[in-house]
Amino acid sequence: MTFDTNDSVTLKIWDRSVLHHTLETAVSDLSARHNTTKCRIAVTCSGPNTFTLSVRDDLALASA
């Protein structure tokens, strides 16, 4: 796990059998660290087996 900034984290997940569990845990951890709801966490596929999780700002939420 790599913390790119205070507001995002990048994960390389090789084992597909733990993909959902790993992402759900990371979303929960990031939302708890920022004292926000899980719906404010964006998950994007940023490469092969690589996912970036970030806290969405209010402007991104308004356009979603």
C-alpha positions, 0 to 999 in steps of 0.5 A: 500500500502506498500513501500518495497524499493525505487524501489518497492511497494506491493499492496493487492487488494481485490476488483476485480472490481478496479484491473486494475485501481489500478494497472495502477495508481500504475504503473503510480505513480511508473514510475513518481517517478523514472522518467522512462517509464511505460514499465520499471515497472514490475508487478508480482502476489506475493500472493493471491490478492497481487501484487508487482510492481518494477522498472526493471533494464537495465539487466532485460530489455535486457533479456525481 
